[in-house]
Amino acid sequence: MKILHTADWHLGQKFKGNLDRIDEHRFAMSWLLDCIKKEKIDVLIVAGDIFDTPNPANNARELYYNFLVDVSKSGCQHIVITGGNHDSPSMLNAPKEILSAIRTHVVGAATGNIEDEIIELKNEKGELEMIVAAVPFLRDRDLKVSISGESGEERIERIKEGIKNHYKEVGAFFKKYKKNNIPLIATGHLYAKGATASDKQDNIYIGDMENIAAADFPINLDYVALGHLHKSQIIGKKKHIRYSGSLIPMSFGEWKDEKSITIVEFEKKKIKDIEIKKIPTFRKLVALKGEEIEIEKKLEQIANEIKESNNKLEAWVEIIIESDKTRPDAYRYFNEWAKDLPLQILRVSFTKKYEAVDALSTDYELDNLSPEDIFKKRCESVGLDEKETKGSLKSFKELLNWMQDKEE
């Protein structure tokens, strides 16, 4: 059997708050559909963050449903969809009974009963071919970790323990299939220990980034399909535990990443082959940094690369100018300079020439900051020291998580 593992589509994303990415997603989903057909994929697994917001735009929903219908006609026997931290469980689950008619299995959120996540995949003869534990993003309420009066550190440990225990339940349940000699698969939407991100990603639980280690997954799992981090990678040197990465680059921080999907071929329980298949770039995201004259040369180079490539859409560019002086007309100047090039400059900012490489302009834009970043800057503005800010941030994150749960 062949499975195709993908995740983090983020359909409906508005880049920098207002730029629609539906065209990029249409090209990417069309490519994905062609890949499923050419590779003769039996099972498509999507490990969370189908949408970018809990209430996606109609064109994003339409693209999602049309894609599922097209895949069901492609020869692919099953589709497994799990919810991520960006998804609304109720929105994903609402049509699950209808989608089951096209062999699409949806698990938007945990229910408290591990059997609700276990999906038996059978062939046309009714023979069992694969078992998938479709584990979605596990919210605090699913883990039942809150205890009155406990410290922040204790709560962090209880969250980690709750995630580990959930997968222990999966492993225990899978023991009943030991004699079937078929692949046992699990999904997950979390931040695994040892993983790296090209850009800052949401810490989906309060406290430490790392939610679980490779060794914490049950040993009877033949493959673990992870989502949340946008960079394709294996975890803990275990080739069967990996992130597929996102479908398209989601930020300027990911502009150098090669996006991909993962195809895993099984011979009964044994992995016969794992192929990382590169996704074409449909719109180039470019972050340029340097002196003005260097930026101009780089823009020309990028424009030539786009003209020579198959990029279907103009590039989006962010410019950071290294200079001890700022010029108020820099944004207008570069847009005028590049008006005939196949690219659009979205932002121009300045950083002092001799500051550290990662130092950016202090002229912050809200769309570049997470809620936690904004809260920390507010703490700084009222004079809180590092220890006070750290303590307040824990309470803020708890409140933020509670509000997000209430919205869903």
N, C-alpha and C positions, 0 to 999 in steps of 0.2 A: 504493500500500500504506500501511497505517496501523500504526505501532508504538506500544505503550504502554510507557514507561520508568518503572520504579519501583525502589526499593532499600531496604535497611535496614529490613526488617520486624521483626527482633529477636523473632521468635516465641518464647514461653516466658520472656520477661523477668520477673523478680521485682523489682518496684519497691521501692526502699529495702531490698532483701534478702529481703522476705517477702510482699509483696502481689502476688497473681496478676493478670496483665493479660489473661487469656485472653478475657474478655468483650469488652474493647475490641478485641482483635484479631479476634474473630468478627464484630463489627459492621463493622470496617474491611475485612475480606476479603469480606464480603457486598456492601458498597458497591462494592468493586473489581470483583467479578464482574459486578454490574449495569452498571457503567461499560463493561466490555469488551463486553458484549452491546449496549448502547445505541449505543456509538460504532463498533460493527462493526470491532473491532480484529483485525488479521491476525496480528500478532506481539507477544507479551508478553515483555519483557526485564526480568529482575530482577538488578541489579548488586551482588550480594553481601550478606552479613549477613542471610541468610534466618532464621537462628536467633540467639538471644542467647548461647548457650553451646554448646560442642562436644557436649554430651550433653543435649539438650533433653528436657523431660518428654513423656510419651506423648500428652497432650492437644494439645501444640504440634505434634508430628509428625502426629497425626491430622488437625488443621486444615490443615496443609500438603498432605498427600496428597489429602484430599477436595477441596481447592480446585483442585489441578491437574486432577483428574478432571472437576470441574465446568467448568473453563475449556476443556478438550478437547471438551466437548459444546456449547460456546457459539457455535461458528462460528469462533473463533480458530484459525488454522491451525498456529501453532507457539508453543512456549514455550521461552525460553532462560534457564537458571539458572546463575549463576556463584557460586563460593564467596567469602566475605569473610573478614576476619581473625577474626571471632567464630565462623565455621563450622568444623566438622570435615570436611576433604576426604573422608575415608573414609566418614563417615556420609552425606554428600551423594551420593557416587559409588556407594554400595552398590546402590541400586535403579535405576541409570541405564539398564540394559538393558531392564528392565520398563517404565520411564517412556517409553522411546523408542517404545513401542507406542501411546502417546497423544501422539506428536509433541512430547515434552518432551526437550530437549537439556540435559544437565548437565555442567558442567566445574567440578569441586570444587577442583582445584589444577593448576598447570602440570606438565607431564611432561618437559620438555626437548626435546620435538618440537613445533614451532609448529603443525604440521598438525593436532594433536589439539585445538586450540582453534578451528580454522576449521570453521564450520558452513554448509553450503550449504542454503538454504531453497528448496524447490521447491513448485509448486502441484500440484493433483490430476492435471494432465496430464504432470507430470514436468519442467515447464519451470522453469529457474532464475529466481528472483524477487529474492533478496536474499542477501548473504553477511554473516555475523556472525563476527567474531573475538571469541570469548567468553573474554576475558582475565580470569582470577580475581585475587584478592589474590596478589601475588607475594612469597612468603616468602624469607627470606635464603638458604635452601638451594636455592631455584629460581634465584636470581640468581648463586649461586656466587661470592660476593664476598669470602669470608674468606681472607686471606693472613697467614701467620704473621709476627708482628713489625711489622705495620703499625699506625699510630696511629689513634686514634678518628676524627680528621678525614679521614684517607685512606679509611677504611672507609665513612664517610658518602658521600664522593664516588663511591666504587665502587658503592654501592647505587643512587645516582641514575643513574649511567652504565648500570648493569645494567637498570634500568627503561626508560630511553630506548632501549637496544639491543633490548629485547624488542619494543617498538612499531615499531622500524625493521624488524625481521624481519616483523612483520605487514604493514607498508607494502610491503615488497619482495614478499611472497607475493601480495598483492592485485593486483600489476601484471598477473598473468595474466588477471584479469577485466576489464581496461580496456575491451575491445570489447563487453562484455555490456550496458553501459548500464543497470546495476542498482545499487541502493544498497549501499554498502560501510560496514558498521557495526562499531565496536569497543566493548567495555566496559572498565571499569577500576574497581579498588577501591583508592583511594589518596587522598593529600592534595595537591591541585593548587595550584600557585603562584597567589596572588591570591584564593584562596577564603577564606570566613569561616565561623566556626561560632558558633552562639548560645550554646553551652555548651562547656566544655572537653571535647575529644574525644581518644581515644587517639592518641598519636603512634606509628603502627604500625611505624615504622622508627627505629632509633637515630639521634639527632642532630636535624637540622633538620626542622621540620614539612613543609616544601614538598618533595614528591618529584619533581614534573615540572611543566613550564610548558606552556601551550597550544601554543606554537610547537614543542614537542618531539613532538607527535603528528604522524603522517604526513599530508601534504597531500592524499593521495588518499582520506582518510576522509570520508564524507558525514555521519556523525553519531557522536559519542562519548558513550556512556551511562555516567555515573560514579556510583559509590556510595562510601560511608564517611561523608561529611559529611551531617548531617541537615537542612540548610537548602537549599531549592531555589535554584539560582543558575547563571549562565553563567560560563565561565572565559575570561579574556583577551579579553573583548569578542567572543568567537566564539560566535554563537548556536547553533552545532551541537555545541559542547562544553559539557556541563552536568551538574549534579547534579539529580536529581529530588527529593532530600530523603527523610526517613523517612516511614513510613506513619502513625505516631502520634507525639506528643511523647514523647521518651524520658526527659526529666528536667525539673525545675522551671526550669532555665535556658532551656528551649525553649518556655515556656508562652505567649509572645506570638507565636510563629511560626505562620503559616498553612501547614498541611501540604498537599501536593499531589502529583499525578502529572503526567507530561509525555506528551502525545500528539503524535506527529510523523507528518505525512502526506507521502508521497513521490509525485511524478509522474516515473516512471523514476528517474533518479539525483537529481533536483532536489527540494529540500525545498519543498513547496507551502505548508505551514502548520505552525506549532508552537503548541499550546494548553497552557497550564498550568491544570489543572483542580483546584480546591480540594476537599480531603477534609473532610467534615463532622467536627465535634468530638463525639466520643462520651463522653469523660470530660474535663472541664476540669481542667487542672493550674494552680494559682495560687500565685505567690510574692508575699506581701505584706510590705511593710516600712514602718515608721512608729511613731509613739507609740501607746499602747494605745487611746486614744479614736479615733484615725484607723483603726486596725485594725478596730475594731468596726463603724465606718461602712462600711468596704470590704467586710467580710464580708456585711453586709446587702445591699450593692449586688450582690455576686457571686451571692448566693442568689436575688435577684430576676431576674438575668440568666439563671440556670439554669432557673428556673421558666418564664420566657418563651421559652426556646429549646427545641430538640429534643434536648438532651443526655439520653442514655438512662441515664447512670450518675451517681452523686453525685460531686461535685468532690473532689479531693485538694488540700489546702492546706498550705503551709509559711509560717510566720510568723516574721519577724525584728523584734523590738521595739527601737526606738531609745530608750535610757534610760541614765542614769548609774547606775541601781540595778537589780539583778536581783531577781526574786521567784520563789522555789522552786515555788510552786503555779501558775505561769503556764500550763503545759500543761493541768492539770486545770481551771483557771478557764475557759480559752477553749473547751475541749471541752464543759464544762457550759453555757456561754453559747450555744454554737452547736448544742446537741443537737437542736433541732427544725428546723434548716436542712438543705438537701439537700447537705451537704458533710461531709468528714471531715478533721480537722486532724491531720496526721502528725507535725509537729515545730514546736516553739516554741523560739527561741533569742534571745539578746540581743546587741546591739552598742552601744557607747557613742554617745550622741546626737551628739557633735560630731566623731567620727572621719570619715575619708574615706568616701564613699558605698559603696565596695566592701568596706570592712572588715567582717568578720564576727566572730562570737563565736569565742573561742579554745577553746571546748568542742567539740572535733571529734568527729564520728561516723565510724567506719571506713567505712561504706557510702558516705560522701560523698567519700572519698579514693581516689585511684588508688594502685597499688603504688609508683609513683615518688614520690608525695606522702609516703607513709608512710616510705619509705626516707630522703627528705630530712629529714623531721622527726627521724628517728633519728640522722642525721648531726649535726643541730643539737644534739640532746640530749647527744652525747658531745664537743661542742666543736670539730667540724671547721669550718674557715673556708669561704668561698664557693668558692675555687679547689679545695680538697681535696674538697669535696662534689661539685663538677662532675666531677672526675676519677673519683671512686668511683661516681657515678651512671652513667657510661658502662659501666663493668664490670658494674654491677647490671643494666642493661638488656640487655646481651649475655647474661647468665646467664638472665634472665627469658625472653628470646626463645628461647633454647636449650631451656629447660624446656617452654615452650608447644609447640615443635616436637616434642619427645619425647612429649608427651601425645597428639599427633595421629598 
